[in-house]
């Protein structure tokens, strides 16, 4: 749901009424800024937790966190000082936040916190709000990176996120009882096992005479174990549709190995940055989005967070978003089995440009509002 008035009035009430899904940069970033600004001044808010990986040089979000701390909120920020190219900027902001009374927690040297999540807790036990994004909390890059941002008051999601923040504070990534994440998919815990299970479900469908389908949109695909899972799925007859913007170490469309795998990339006005994972099709499709690419560093050496999107309207938008990108025959290229890029063949007289088509699609009102 993306109500036109999501930038007006009480944003928390809007989120409580139903999940809000933003598609950047087609939608305004204002609801994200409003989320933090309202948390800073709302008398009911007691705690704010956030992960910061790449902070804007003039960050409205960090200024909102500083205001929240000055207003007596307990603010905890997990900041990554080793974010490549942004080290100096993050160090500058970390000093400013510390001086303002914000509790700073730095990543363990062995594991970066790359997730894009924030949690607002209130004095009411069952009245909390969360953000999960595929991109950084950075209003500058939000104007030219494509990303998805989910704002939710689903209390099960909020509860699991609070548990994850507790783990990050204790820096107990390994050892002890494993958390029972169900709504969140978290690397180091259940993300890779769950993706493997869902690929297995699609393989079973093929065995039973049904179609198996896996659709993935990422920046990079490099992790050997996951690539092997996709090869196994292809050999079993599962159709695999990949949109990979940058590094792709999987060989697509190769006889005997990956003939059921098609890999494309899209290079256009905006930098494609979304991470989207869809297993199955129709009403049974499992749709998730989050911060993780499919690289060894993401799956093995970072904290990444994805979420299964349950709201039917948000889920429908993500499914349509992928299909609009998949049919692109203007800015998309096809990766062949010799790892060369080729123009997508136009099997229709119509020309489809995904970024323009997504913009047009998102102009259609939701719920008739």
Residue pairs with C-beta under 8 A, 6 or more apart in sequence:
1 18
1 19
1 20
1 21
1 311
1 313
1 314
1 366
1 367
2 20
2 21
2 22
2 23
2 27
2 362
2 366
3 14
3 20
3 366
3 367
3 369
4 365
4 369
5 14
5 369
6 14
6 20
6 30
6 31
7 28
7 30
7 31
7 34
10 38
11 31
11 34
11 35
11 38
11 151
12 38
12 42
12 120
12 129
12 153
14 20
15 129
15 151
15 152
15 153
16 127
16 129
16 153
18 311
18 313
19 150
19 151
19 152
19 153
19 154
19 309
19 311
19 313
19 314
20 31
20 150
20 151
20 152
21 148
21 149
21 150
21 151
21 309
21 311
21 313
21 314
21 317
21 318
22 28
22 29
22 31
22 32
22 148
22 149
22 150
22 151
23 146
23 147
23 148
23 317
23 321
23 358
23 362
24 135
24 142
24 145
24 146
24 147
24 148
24 149
25 142
25 143
25 144
25 145
25 146
25 270
26 146
26 358
26 359
26 362
27 362
29 139
29 142
29 143
31 149
31 151
32 61
32 131
32 133
32 137
32 139
32 142
32 149
32 151
33 60
33 61
33 64
33 139
35 118
35 120
35 129
35 131
35 151
36 48
36 50
36 60
36 61
36 64
36 65
36 68
36 118
37 60
37 64
37 67
39 45
39 48
39 64
39 68
39 73
39 120
39 129
40 64
40 65
40 67
40 68
40 71
40 73
41 67
41 68
41 71
42 122
44 122
44 123
44 124
44 127
45 68
45 73
45 120
45 121
45 122
45 123
46 73
46 74
46 121
46 122
46 123
47 73
47 74
47 75
47 76
47 119
47 120
47 121
48 65
48 68
48 73
48 74
48 75
48 76
48 118
48 119
48 120
48 121
49 76
49 77
49 78
49 118
49 119
49 121
49 161
49 162
49 165
50 61
50 65
50 75
50 76
50 77
50 78
50 117
50 118
50 119
50 137
51 77
51 78
51 79
51 80
51 113
51 115
51 116
51 117
51 118
51 137
52 62
52 77
52 78
52 79
52 80
52 90
52 93
52 136
52 137
53 80
53 83
53 86
53 113
53 114
53 116
53 136
54 83
54 86
54 89
54 90
54 136
54 138
54 141
55 61
55 62
55 79
55 86
55 89
55 90
55 93
55 136
55 137
55 138
56 62
56 138
56 139
56 140
56 141
57 89
57 140
59 93
59 138
59 139
60 139
61 137
61 139
62 93
62 96
62 97
65 75
65 77
65 97
65 100
65 102
66 96
66 97
66 100
66 102
68 75
69 75
69 97
69 100
69 101
69 102
70 100
70 101
74 103
75 101
75 102
75 103
76 102
76 103
76 104
76 105
76 165
76 169
77 97
77 102
77 103
77 104
77 105
78 105
78 106
78 107
78 113
78 165
78 168
79 90
79 93
79 94
79 97
79 104
79 105
79 106
80 90
80 106
80 107
80 112
80 113
80 114
81 87
81 90
81 91
81 94
81 106
81 107
82 107
82 112
83 90
94 104
97 104
98 104
105 168
105 169
107 113
107 303
108 171
108 173
110 301
111 173
111 188
111 301
111 302
111 303
112 297
112 301
112 302
112 303
113 168
113 302
113 303
114 291
114 292
114 298
114 302
114 303
114 304
115 186
115 290
115 291
115 303
115 304
115 305
116 131
116 132
116 133
116 134
116 135
116 136
116 137
116 290
116 291
116 305
117 130
117 131
117 132
117 133
117 161
117 164
117 305
118 130
118 131
118 137
119 128
119 129
119 130
119 131
119 158
119 161
119 162
119 165
120 128
120 129
120 130
121 128
121 158
121 162
122 128
126 155
127 153
128 153
128 155
128 158
128 162
129 151
129 152
129 153
129 158
130 151
130 152
130 153
130 154
130 157
130 158
130 161
131 149
131 150
131 151
131 152
132 149
132 150
132 152
132 157
132 161
132 289
132 290
132 305
132 306
132 307
133 147
133 148
133 149
133 150
133 291
134 147
134 148
134 149
134 273
134 274
134 275
134 276
134 289
134 290
134 291
135 141
135 142
135 145
135 147
135 149
135 273
135 274
144 269
144 270
144 271
145 270
145 271
145 273
146 270
146 271
146 272
146 273
146 274
146 355
147 273
147 274
148 274
148 276
148 289
148 318
148 321
150 289
150 307
150 309
150 314
152 158
152 311
154 183
154 310
156 182
156 183
157 183
157 184
157 307
160 179
160 181
160 182
160 183
160 184
161 184
161 305
163 179
163 181
164 179
164 181
164 184
164 186
164 305
167 173
167 179
168 303
173 188
173 303
174 188
178 189
179 186
179 189
181 189
181 190
183 307
183 308
184 305
184 306
184 307
185 191
185 194
185 195
185 288
185 290
185 305
185 306
185 307
185 308
186 303
186 304
186 305
186 306
187 292
187 298
187 299
187 300
187 302
187 303
187 304
187 305
188 303
191 292
191 299
191 304
191 306
192 225
192 226
192 299
195 226
195 229
195 277
195 279
196 229
198 214
198 279
198 280
198 286
199 214
199 229
199 230
199 232
199 233
199 238
199 279
201 279
201 280
202 212
202 213
202 214
202 233
202 238
202 279
202 280
203 212
203 232
203 233
203 236
203 237
203 238
204 212
205 211
205 212
205 238
205 280
206 212
206 236
206 237
206 238
207 236
211 239
211 281
212 233
212 236
212 237
212 238
212 239
212 280
213 238
213 239
213 240
213 241
213 278
213 279
213 280
213 281
214 230
214 233
214 238
214 239
214 240
214 241
214 278
214 279
215 240
215 241
215 242
215 276
215 277
215 278
215 279
215 322
215 326
216 240
216 241
216 242
216 243
216 276
216 277
216 278
216 294
217 242
217 243
217 244
217 272
217 274
217 275
217 276
217 277
217 322
217 325
218 242
218 243
218 244
218 245
218 275
218 276
218 292
218 293
218 294
219 244
219 245
219 246
219 247
219 272
219 273
219 275
219 293
220 244
220 245
220 246
220 247
220 248
220 293
220 294
220 295
221 227
221 242
221 244
221 247
221 248
221 249
221 250
221 293
221 294
221 295
222 247
222 248
222 249
222 293
222 294
222 295
222 296
223 294
223 295
223 296
223 298
223 299
223 300
224 249
224 296
226 294
226 299
227 249
227 250
227 294
230 240
230 242
230 250
230 258
230 261
231 250
231 257
231 258
231 261
233 240
233 260
234 240
234 257
234 258
234 259
234 260
234 261
235 257
235 260
237 260
238 260
239 260
239 262
240 258
240 260
240 261
240 262
241 262
241 264
241 326
242 248
242 250
242 252
242 261
242 262
242 263
242 264
243 263
243 264
243 265
243 266
243 272
243 322
243 325
243 326
244 250
244 263
244 264
244 265
244 335
245 265
245 266
245 267
245 271
245 272
245 273
246 265
247 295
248 263
248 265
248 335
248 339
250 258
250 261
250 263
251 257
251 258
251 337
251 339
252 258
252 261
252 262
252 263
252 335
252 336
252 337
253 259
253 261
253 262
253 263
253 335
253 336
253 337
254 337
255 337
258 337
262 334
263 334
263 335
264 326
264 328
264 332
264 333
264 334
264 335
264 344
265 272
265 332
265 333
265 335
265 341
266 272
266 325
266 328
266 331
266 332
266 333
266 354
266 355
267 331
267 333
268 331
268 353
268 354
268 355
269 355
270 355
274 289
274 321
275 289
275 290
275 291
275 292
275 293
275 306
276 287
276 288
276 289
276 318
276 321
276 322
277 287
277 288
277 289
277 290
277 306
278 285
278 286
278 287
278 288
278 318
278 319
278 322
279 285
279 286
280 286
285 315
285 319
286 308
287 308
287 309
287 315
287 318
287 319
288 306
288 307
288 308
288 309
289 306
289 307
289 309
289 318
290 304
290 305
290 306
290 307
291 304
291 305
291 306
292 298
292 299
292 302
292 304
292 305
292 306
298 304
309 315
309 318
313 366
313 367
317 362
320 361
321 358
321 361
324 352
324 354
324 357
324 358
324 361
325 332
325 354
325 358
327 352
327 354
328 344
328 352
328 353
328 354
328 357
329 344
329 345
329 346
329 347
329 348
329 351
329 352
330 351
330 352
330 353
330 354
331 353
331 354
331 355
332 344
332 354
333 341
333 342
333 343
333 344
334 341
334 342
334 343
334 344
334 345
335 341
335 342
336 342
